[in-house]
Amino acid sequence: MLTHSHGVKKQCALTGKLKHFHFVSGYPPDVIHDLFEGIVPYELALCFDLFIRKKNITLTELNISIKRFPYKWTDKSNSPHSVPLNFASRRNIGGNAHENWALLRLLPFIIGLKIPVNGLKRHWT
C-alpha cells in the first residue's frame, strides 16, 4: 500500500466554515514586510530627498555615514546598504526588512548631527 507523507491531505478547515475566507489570500498581513520593505523605504526616500534638496547632506555623505557607522550585534550582519543614485526617481531606497529596520532605528545616530535642528527639528522628535 502506498502512503503519502507530504502534500495537501484535506480541505482547509477555515474554507468550509468561513464564507469569505480563501486559504491562499485569507491570512493576516505580514507586518515586517509590509512596513520595512514597503512603507519605510518609501518614507526614507522622501526624507533623504528633502535633506539633499535642502543641502543638509549629499547622497555621497549619506552613503559614507551609513557605511562607516559602527553597527553592533545583529545590526552588524543586517547593516543597511548604500542608498542608490536613482532612489529619488524610484521613490524607494530598496533594501530588505532587516536592513531597513536597522536604518530606521539608527538614522538619528548616523546622520543626526548633519541635519540642523532649526526648521527640521520635527524629523527627530
Phi and psi in radians as a Rosetta constraint file:
Dihedral C 1 N 2 CA 2 C 2 CIRCULARHARMONIC -1.602 0.35
Dihedral N 2 CA 2 C 2 N 3 CIRCULARHARMONIC 2.169 0.35
Dihedral C 2 N 3 CA 3 C 3 CIRCULARHARMONIC -2.003 0.35
Dihedral N 3 CA 3 C 3 N 4 CIRCULARHARMONIC 2.517 0.35
Dihedral C 3 N 4 CA 4 C 4 CIRCULARHARMONIC -1.760 0.35
Dihedral N 4 CA 4 C 4 N 5 CIRCULARHARMONIC 2.368 0.35
Dihedral C 4 N 5 CA 5 C 5 CIRCULARHARMONIC -1.979 0.35
Dihedral N 5 CA 5 C 5 N 6 CIRCULARHARMONIC -0.130 0.35
Dihedral C 5 N 6 CA 6 C 6 CIRCULARHARMONIC -2.306 0.35
Dihedral N 6 CA 6 C 6 N 7 CIRCULARHARMONIC 2.798 0.35
Dihedral C 6 N 7 CA 7 C 7 CIRCULARHARMONIC 1.780 0.35
Dihedral N 7 CA 7 C 7 N 8 CIRCULARHARMONIC -3.106 0.35
Dihedral C 7 N 8 CA 8 C 8 CIRCULARHARMONIC -1.317 0.35
Dihedral N 8 CA 8 C 8 N 9 CIRCULARHARMONIC 2.227 0.35
Dihedral C 8 N 9 CA 9 C 9 CIRCULARHARMONIC -1.740 0.35
Dihedral N 9 CA 9 C 9 N 10 CIRCULARHARMONIC -0.605 0.35
Dihedral C 9 N 10 CA 10 C 10 CIRCULARHARMONIC -2.740 0.35
Dihedral N 10 CA 10 C 10 N 11 CIRCULARHARMONIC 3.001 0.35
Dihedral C 10 N 11 CA 11 C 11 CIRCULARHARMONIC -1.133 0.35
Dihedral N 11 CA 11 C 11 N 12 CIRCULARHARMONIC 2.559 0.35
Dihedral C 11 N 12 CA 12 C 12 CIRCULARHARMONIC -1.062 0.35
Dihedral N 12 CA 12 C 12 N 13 CIRCULARHARMONIC 2.270 0.35
Dihedral C 12 N 13 CA 13 C 13 CIRCULARHARMONIC -1.070 0.35
Dihedral N 13 CA 13 C 13 N 14 CIRCULARHARMONIC -0.586 0.35
Dihedral C 13 N 14 CA 14 C 14 CIRCULARHARMONIC -1.266 0.35
Dihedral N 14 CA 14 C 14 N 15 CIRCULARHARMONIC -0.552 0.35
Dihedral C 14 N 15 CA 15 C 15 CIRCULARHARMONIC -1.100 0.35
Dihedral N 15 CA 15 C 15 N 16 CIRCULARHARMONIC -0.699 0.35
Dihedral C 15 N 16 CA 16 C 16 CIRCULARHARMONIC -1.268 0.35
Dihedral N 16 CA 16 C 16 N 17 CIRCULARHARMONIC -0.483 0.35
Dihedral C 16 N 17 CA 17 C 17 CIRCULARHARMONIC -1.706 0.35
Dihedral N 17 CA 17 C 17 N 18 CIRCULARHARMONIC -0.477 0.35
Dihedral C 17 N 18 CA 18 C 18 CIRCULARHARMONIC -1.958 0.35
Dihedral N 18 CA 18 C 18 N 19 CIRCULARHARMONIC 2.082 0.35
Dihedral C 18 N 19 CA 19 C 19 CIRCULARHARMONIC -1.051 0.35
Dihedral N 19 CA 19 C 19 N 20 CIRCULARHARMONIC -0.701 0.35
Dihedral C 19 N 20 CA 20 C 20 CIRCULARHARMONIC -1.803 0.35
Dihedral N 20 CA 20 C 20 N 21 CIRCULARHARMONIC 0.233 0.35
Dihedral C 20 N 21 CA 21 C 21 CIRCULARHARMONIC -1.654 0.35
Dihedral N 21 CA 21 C 21 N 22 CIRCULARHARMONIC 2.383 0.35
Dihedral C 21 N 22 CA 22 C 22 CIRCULARHARMONIC -2.216 0.35
Dihedral N 22 CA 22 C 22 N 23 CIRCULARHARMONIC 2.363 0.35
Dihedral C 22 N 23 CA 23 C 23 CIRCULARHARMONIC -1.126 0.35
Dihedral N 23 CA 23 C 23 N 24 CIRCULARHARMONIC -0.344 0.35
Dihedral C 23 N 24 CA 24 C 24 CIRCULARHARMONIC -1.536 0.35
Dihedral N 24 CA 24 C 24 N 25 CIRCULARHARMONIC -0.750 0.35
Dihedral C 24 N 25 CA 25 C 25 CIRCULARHARMONIC -1.880 0.35
Dihedral N 25 CA 25 C 25 N 26 CIRCULARHARMONIC 0.051 0.35
Dihedral C 25 N 26 CA 26 C 26 CIRCULARHARMONIC -1.654 0.35
Dihedral N 26 CA 26 C 26 N 27 CIRCULARHARMONIC 0.108 0.35
Dihedral C 26 N 27 CA 27 C 27 CIRCULARHARMONIC -1.508 0.35
Dihedral N 27 CA 27 C 27 N 28 CIRCULARHARMONIC 2.759 0.35
Dihedral C 27 N 28 CA 28 C 28 CIRCULARHARMONIC -1.156 0.35
Dihedral N 28 CA 28 C 28 N 29 CIRCULARHARMONIC 2.809 0.35
Dihedral C 28 N 29 CA 29 C 29 CIRCULARHARMONIC -1.074 0.35
Dihedral N 29 CA 29 C 29 N 30 CIRCULARHARMONIC 2.648 0.35
Dihedral C 29 N 30 CA 30 C 30 CIRCULARHARMONIC -1.684 0.35
Dihedral N 30 CA 30 C 30 N 31 CIRCULARHARMONIC 1.743 0.35
Dihedral C 30 N 31 CA 31 C 31 CIRCULARHARMONIC -1.025 0.35
Dihedral N 31 CA 31 C 31 N 32 CIRCULARHARMONIC -0.761 0.35
Dihedral C 31 N 32 CA 32 C 32 CIRCULARHARMONIC -0.990 0.35
Dihedral N 32 CA 32 C 32 N 33 CIRCULARHARMONIC -0.885 0.35
Dihedral C 32 N 33 CA 33 C 33 CIRCULARHARMONIC -1.334 0.35
Dihedral N 33 CA 33 C 33 N 34 CIRCULARHARMONIC -0.651 0.35
Dihedral C 33 N 34 CA 34 C 34 CIRCULARHARMONIC -1.082 0.35
Dihedral N 34 CA 34 C 34 N 35 CIRCULARHARMONIC -0.739 0.35
Dihedral C 34 N 35 CA 35 C 35 CIRCULARHARMONIC -1.407 0.35
Dihedral N 35 CA 35 C 35 N 36 CIRCULARHARMONIC -1.022 0.35
Dihedral C 35 N 36 CA 36 C 36 CIRCULARHARMONIC -1.478 0.35
Dihedral N 36 CA 36 C 36 N 37 CIRCULARHARMONIC -0.189 0.35
Dihedral C 36 N 37 CA 37 C 37 CIRCULARHARMONIC -2.031 0.35
Dihedral N 37 CA 37 C 37 N 38 CIRCULARHARMONIC 0.005 0.35
Dihedral C 37 N 38 CA 38 C 38 CIRCULARHARMONIC -2.089 0.35
Dihedral N 38 CA 38 C 38 N 39 CIRCULARHARMONIC -1.308 0.35
Dihedral C 38 N 39 CA 39 C 39 CIRCULARHARMONIC -1.288 0.35
Dihedral N 39 CA 39 C 39 N 40 CIRCULARHARMONIC -0.831 0.35
Dihedral C 39 N 40 CA 40 C 40 CIRCULARHARMONIC -1.049 0.35
Dihedral N 40 CA 40 C 40 N 41 CIRCULARHARMONIC -0.854 0.35
Dihedral C 40 N 41 CA 41 C 41 CIRCULARHARMONIC -1.112 0.35
Dihedral N 41 CA 41 C 41 N 42 CIRCULARHARMONIC -0.519 0.35
Dihedral C 41 N 42 CA 42 C 42 CIRCULARHARMONIC -1.205 0.35
Dihedral N 42 CA 42 C 42 N 43 CIRCULARHARMONIC -0.858 0.35
Dihedral C 42 N 43 CA 43 C 43 CIRCULARHARMONIC -1.140 0.35
Dihedral N 43 CA 43 C 43 N 44 CIRCULARHARMONIC -0.705 0.35
Dihedral C 43 N 44 CA 44 C 44 CIRCULARHARMONIC -1.114 0.35
Dihedral N 44 CA 44 C 44 N 45 CIRCULARHARMONIC -0.640 0.35
Dihedral C 44 N 45 CA 45 C 45 CIRCULARHARMONIC -1.066 0.35
Dihedral N 45 CA 45 C 45 N 46 CIRCULARHARMONIC -0.723 0.35
Dihedral C 45 N 46 CA 46 C 46 CIRCULARHARMONIC -1.122 0.35
Dihedral N 46 CA 46 C 46 N 47 CIRCULARHARMONIC -0.752 0.35
Dihedral C 46 N 47 CA 47 C 47 CIRCULARHARMONIC -1.115 0.35
Dihedral N 47 CA 47 C 47 N 48 CIRCULARHARMONIC -0.826 0.35
Dihedral C 47 N 48 CA 48 C 48 CIRCULARHARMONIC -1.092 0.35
Dihedral N 48 CA 48 C 48 N 49 CIRCULARHARMONIC -0.710 0.35
Dihedral C 48 N 49 CA 49 C 49 CIRCULARHARMONIC -1.071 0.35
Dihedral N 49 CA 49 C 49 N 50 CIRCULARHARMONIC -0.726 0.35
Dihedral C 49 N 50 CA 50 C 50 CIRCULARHARMONIC -1.113 0.35
Dihedral N 50 CA 50 C 50 N 51 CIRCULARHARMONIC -0.831 0.35
Dihedral C 50 N 51 CA 51 C 51 CIRCULARHARMONIC -1.025 0.35
Dihedral N 51 CA 51 C 51 N 52 CIRCULARHARMONIC -0.712 0.35
Dihedral C 51 N 52 CA 52 C 52 CIRCULARHARMONIC -1.247 0.35
Dihedral N 52 CA 52 C 52 N 53 CIRCULARHARMONIC -0.765 0.35
Dihedral C 52 N 53 CA 53 C 53 CIRCULARHARMONIC -1.100 0.35
Dihedral N 53 CA 53 C 53 N 54 CIRCULARHARMONIC -0.609 0.35
Dihedral C 53 N 54 CA 54 C 54 CIRCULARHARMONIC -1.433 0.35
Dihedral N 54 CA 54 C 54 N 55 CIRCULARHARMONIC 0.024 0.35
Dihedral C 54 N 55 CA 55 C 55 CIRCULARHARMONIC 1.081 0.35
Dihedral N 55 CA 55 C 55 N 56 CIRCULARHARMONIC 0.529 0.35
Dihedral C 55 N 56 CA 56 C 56 CIRCULARHARMONIC -1.323 0.35
Dihedral N 56 CA 56 C 56 N 57 CIRCULARHARMONIC -0.540 0.35
Dihedral C 56 N 57 CA 57 C 57 CIRCULARHARMONIC -2.761 0.35
Dihedral N 57 CA 57 C 57 N 58 CIRCULARHARMONIC 2.637 0.35
Dihedral C 57 N 58 CA 58 C 58 CIRCULARHARMONIC -1.698 0.35
Dihedral N 58 CA 58 C 58 N 59 CIRCULARHARMONIC 2.875 0.35
Dihedral C 58 N 59 CA 59 C 59 CIRCULARHARMONIC -1.097 0.35
Dihedral N 59 CA 59 C 59 N 60 CIRCULARHARMONIC -0.664 0.35
Dihedral C 59 N 60 CA 60 C 60 CIRCULARHARMONIC -1.097 0.35
Dihedral N 60 CA 60 C 60 N 61 CIRCULARHARMONIC -0.808 0.35
Dihedral C 60 N 61 CA 61 C 61 CIRCULARHARMONIC -1.081 0.35
Dihedral N 61 CA 61 C 61 N 62 CIRCULARHARMONIC -0.715 0.35
Dihedral C 61 N 62 CA 62 C 62 CIRCULARHARMONIC -1.050 0.35
Dihedral N 62 CA 62 C 62 N 63 CIRCULARHARMONIC -0.850 0.35
Dihedral C 62 N 63 CA 63 C 63 CIRCULARHARMONIC -1.163 0.35
Dihedral N 63 CA 63 C 63 N 64 CIRCULARHARMONIC -0.642 0.35
Dihedral C 63 N 64 CA 64 C 64 CIRCULARHARMONIC -1.140 0.35
Dihedral N 64 CA 64 C 64 N 65 CIRCULARHARMONIC -0.741 0.35
Dihedral C 64 N 65 CA 65 C 65 CIRCULARHARMONIC -1.105 0.35
Dihedral N 65 CA 65 C 65 N 66 CIRCULARHARMONIC -0.720 0.35
Dihedral C 65 N 66 CA 66 C 66 CIRCULARHARMONIC -1.119 0.35
Dihedral N 66 CA 66 C 66 N 67 CIRCULARHARMONIC -0.748 0.35
Dihedral C 66 N 67 CA 67 C 67 CIRCULARHARMONIC -1.214 0.35
Dihedral N 67 CA 67 C 67 N 68 CIRCULARHARMONIC -0.673 0.35
Dihedral C 67 N 68 CA 68 C 68 CIRCULARHARMONIC -1.530 0.35
Dihedral N 68 CA 68 C 68 N 69 CIRCULARHARMONIC -0.114 0.35
Dihedral C 68 N 69 CA 69 C 69 CIRCULARHARMONIC -1.100 0.35
Dihedral N 69 CA 69 C 69 N 70 CIRCULARHARMONIC 2.400 0.35
Dihedral C 69 N 70 CA 70 C 70 CIRCULARHARMONIC -1.418 0.35
Dihedral N 70 CA 70 C 70 N 71 CIRCULARHARMONIC 1.376 0.35
Dihedral C 70 N 71 CA 71 C 71 CIRCULARHARMONIC -1.132 0.35
Dihedral N 71 CA 71 C 71 N 72 CIRCULARHARMONIC 2.549 0.35
Dihedral C 71 N 72 CA 72 C 72 CIRCULARHARMONIC -2.193 0.35
Dihedral N 72 CA 72 C 72 N 73 CIRCULARHARMONIC 2.814 0.35
Dihedral C 72 N 73 CA 73 C 73 CIRCULARHARMONIC 0.863 0.35
Dihedral N 73 CA 73 C 73 N 74 CIRCULARHARMONIC -2.300 0.35
Dihedral C 73 N 74 CA 74 C 74 CIRCULARHARMONIC -1.196 0.35
Dihedral N 74 CA 74 C 74 N 75 CIRCULARHARMONIC -0.413 0.35
Dihedral C 74 N 75 CA 75 C 75 CIRCULARHARMONIC -1.123 0.35
Dihedral N 75 CA 75 C 75 N 76 CIRCULARHARMONIC -0.456 0.35
Dihedral C 75 N 76 CA 76 C 76 CIRCULARHARMONIC -1.140 0.35
Dihedral N 76 CA 76 C 76 N 77 CIRCULARHARMONIC -0.739 0.35
Dihedral C 76 N 77 CA 77 C 77 CIRCULARHARMONIC -1.429 0.35
Dihedral N 77 CA 77 C 77 N 78 CIRCULARHARMONIC -0.273 0.35
Dihedral C 77 N 78 CA 78 C 78 CIRCULARHARMONIC -2.027 0.35
Dihedral N 78 CA 78 C 78 N 79 CIRCULARHARMONIC 0.538 0.35
Dihedral C 78 N 79 CA 79 C 79 CIRCULARHARMONIC -1.136 0.35
Dihedral N 79 CA 79 C 79 N 80 CIRCULARHARMONIC 2.520 0.35
Dihedral C 79 N 80 CA 80 C 80 CIRCULARHARMONIC -1.106 0.35
Dihedral N 80 CA 80 C 80 N 81 CIRCULARHARMONIC 2.586 0.35
Dihedral C 80 N 81 CA 81 C 81 CIRCULARHARMONIC -1.489 0.35
Dihedral N 81 CA 81 C 81 N 82 CIRCULARHARMONIC 3.005 0.35
Dihedral C 81 N 82 CA 82 C 82 CIRCULARHARMONIC -1.157 0.35
Dihedral N 82 CA 82 C 82 N 83 CIRCULARHARMONIC 2.594 0.35
Dihedral C 82 N 83 CA 83 C 83 CIRCULARHARMONIC -1.333 0.35
Dihedral N 83 CA 83 C 83 N 84 CIRCULARHARMONIC 2.188 0.35
Dihedral C 83 N 84 CA 84 C 84 CIRCULARHARMONIC -1.171 0.35
Dihedral N 84 CA 84 C 84 N 85 CIRCULARHARMONIC 2.710 0.35
Dihedral C 84 N 85 CA 85 C 85 CIRCULARHARMONIC -1.021 0.35
Dihedral N 85 CA 85 C 85 N 86 CIRCULARHARMONIC -0.594 0.35
Dihedral C 85 N 86 CA 86 C 86 CIRCULARHARMONIC -1.668 0.35
Dihedral N 86 CA 86 C 86 N 87 CIRCULARHARMONIC 0.360 0.35
Dihedral C 86 N 87 CA 87 C 87 CIRCULARHARMONIC -1.055 0.35
Dihedral N 87 CA 87 C 87 N 88 CIRCULARHARMONIC -0.649 0.35
Dihedral C 87 N 88 CA 88 C 88 CIRCULARHARMONIC -1.198 0.35
Dihedral N 88 CA 88 C 88 N 89 CIRCULARHARMONIC -0.723 0.35
Dihedral C 88 N 89 CA 89 C 89 CIRCULARHARMONIC -1.277 0.35
Dihedral N 89 CA 89 C 89 N 90 CIRCULARHARMONIC -0.553 0.35
Dihedral C 89 N 90 CA 90 C 90 CIRCULARHARMONIC -1.395 0.35
Dihedral N 90 CA 90 C 90 N 91 CIRCULARHARMONIC -0.333 0.35
Dihedral C 90 N 91 CA 91 C 91 CIRCULARHARMONIC 0.987 0.35
Dihedral N 91 CA 91 C 91 N 92 CIRCULARHARMONIC 0.694 0.35
Dihedral C 91 N 92 CA 92 C 92 CIRCULARHARMONIC -2.834 0.35
Dihedral N 92 CA 92 C 92 N 93 CIRCULARHARMONIC 2.436 0.35
Dihedral C 92 N 93 CA 93 C 93 CIRCULARHARMONIC -1.651 0.35
Dihedral N 93 CA 93 C 93 N 94 CIRCULARHARMONIC -0.117 0.35
Dihedral C 93 N 94 CA 94 C 94 CIRCULARHARMONIC 1.278 0.35
Dihedral N 94 CA 94 C 94 N 95 CIRCULARHARMONIC -2.751 0.35
Dihedral C 94 N 95 CA 95 C 95 CIRCULARHARMONIC 1.606 0.35
Dihedral N 95 CA 95 C 95 N 96 CIRCULARHARMONIC 2.789 0.35
Dihedral C 95 N 96 CA 96 C 96 CIRCULARHARMONIC -1.623 0.35
Dihedral N 96 CA 96 C 96 N 97 CIRCULARHARMONIC 3.066 0.35
Dihedral C 96 N 97 CA 97 C 97 CIRCULARHARMONIC -1.041 0.35
Dihedral N 97 CA 97 C 97 N 98 CIRCULARHARMONIC -0.757 0.35
Dihedral C 97 N 98 CA 98 C 98 CIRCULARHARMONIC -1.186 0.35
Dihedral N 98 CA 98 C 98 N 99 CIRCULARHARMONIC -0.710 0.35
Dihedral C 98 N 99 CA 99 C 99 CIRCULARHARMONIC -1.106 0.35
Dihedral N 99 CA 99 C 99 N 100 CIRCULARHARMONIC -0.777 0.35
Dihedral C 99 N 100 CA 100 C 100 CIRCULARHARMONIC -1.235 0.35
Dihedral N 100 CA 100 C 100 N 101 CIRCULARHARMONIC -0.562 0.35
Dihedral C 100 N 101 CA 101 C 101 CIRCULARHARMONIC -1.121 0.35
Dihedral N 101 CA 101 C 101 N 102 CIRCULARHARMONIC -0.778 0.35
Dihedral C 101 N 102 CA 102 C 102 CIRCULARHARMONIC -1.107 0.35
Dihedral N 102 CA 102 C 102 N 103 CIRCULARHARMONIC -0.783 0.35
Dihedral C 102 N 103 CA 103 C 103 CIRCULARHARMONIC -1.110 0.35
Dihedral N 103 CA 103 C 103 N 104 CIRCULARHARMONIC -0.756 0.35
Dihedral C 103 N 104 CA 104 C 104 CIRCULARHARMONIC -1.083 0.35
Dihedral N 104 CA 104 C 104 N 105 CIRCULARHARMONIC -0.795 0.35
Dihedral C 104 N 105 CA 105 C 105 CIRCULARHARMONIC -1.182 0.35
Dihedral N 105 CA 105 C 105 N 106 CIRCULARHARMONIC -0.658 0.35
Dihedral C 105 N 106 CA 106 C 106 CIRCULARHARMONIC -1.716 0.35
Dihedral N 106 CA 106 C 106 N 107 CIRCULARHARMONIC -0.098 0.35
Dihedral C 106 N 107 CA 107 C 107 CIRCULARHARMONIC -0.940 0.35
Dihedral N 107 CA 107 C 107 N 108 CIRCULARHARMONIC -0.754 0.35
Dihedral C 107 N 108 CA 108 C 108 CIRCULARHARMONIC -1.055 0.35
Dihedral N 108 CA 108 C 108 N 109 CIRCULARHARMONIC -0.534 0.35
Dihedral C 108 N 109 CA 109 C 109 CIRCULARHARMONIC -1.416 0.35
Dihedral N 109 CA 109 C 109 N 110 CIRCULARHARMONIC -0.500 0.35
Dihedral C 109 N 110 CA 110 C 110 CIRCULARHARMONIC -1.325 0.35
Dihedral N 110 CA 110 C 110 N 111 CIRCULARHARMONIC -0.829 0.35
Dihedral C 110 N 111 CA 111 C 111 CIRCULARHARMONIC -2.205 0.35
Dihedral N 111 CA 111 C 111 N 112 CIRCULARHARMONIC 0.094 0.35
Dihedral C 111 N 112 CA 112 C 112 CIRCULARHARMONIC -0.943 0.35
Dihedral N 112 CA 112 C 112 N 113 CIRCULARHARMONIC -0.670 0.35
Dihedral C 112 N 113 CA 113 C 113 CIRCULARHARMONIC -1.261 0.35
Dihedral N 113 CA 113 C 113 N 114 CIRCULARHARMONIC -0.323 0.35
Dihedral C 113 N 114 CA 114 C 114 CIRCULARHARMONIC -1.505 0.35
Dihedral N 114 CA 114 C 114 N 115 CIRCULARHARMONIC -0.255 0.35
Dihedral C 114 N 115 CA 115 C 115 CIRCULARHARMONIC -1.740 0.35
Dihedral N 115 CA 115 C 115 N 116 CIRCULARHARMONIC 2.084 0.35
Dihedral C 115 N 116 CA 116 C 116 CIRCULARHARMONIC -1.133 0.35
Dihedral N 116 CA 116 C 116 N 117 CIRCULARHARMONIC 2.556 0.35
Dihedral C 116 N 117 CA 117 C 117 CIRCULARHARMONIC -1.232 0.35
Dihedral N 117 CA 117 C 117 N 118 CIRCULARHARMONIC -0.699 0.35
Dihedral C 117 N 118 CA 118 C 118 CIRCULARHARMONIC -1.234 0.35
Dihedral N 118 CA 118 C 118 N 119 CIRCULARHARMONIC 2.249 0.35
Dihedral C 118 N 119 CA 119 C 119 CIRCULARHARMONIC 1.528 0.35
Dihedral N 119 CA 119 C 119 N 120 CIRCULARHARMONIC -0.532 0.35
Dihedral C 119 N 120 CA 120 C 120 CIRCULARHARMONIC -2.123 0.35
Dihedral N 120 CA 120 C 120 N 121 CIRCULARHARMONIC 0.249 0.35
Dihedral C 120 N 121 CA 121 C 121 CIRCULARHARMONIC -0.952 0.35
Dihedral N 121 CA 121 C 121 N 122 CIRCULARHARMONIC -0.660 0.35
Dihedral C 121 N 122 CA 122 C 122 CIRCULARHARMONIC -1.114 0.35
Dihedral N 122 CA 122 C 122 N 123 CIRCULARHARMONIC -0.293 0.35
Dihedral C 122 N 123 CA 123 C 123 CIRCULARHARMONIC -1.197 0.35
Dihedral N 123 CA 123 C 123 N 124 CIRCULARHARMONIC -0.453 0.35
Dihedral C 123 N 124 CA 124 C 124 CIRCULARHARMONIC -1.887 0.35
Dihedral N 124 CA 124 C 124 N 125 CIRCULARHARMONIC -0.069 0.35
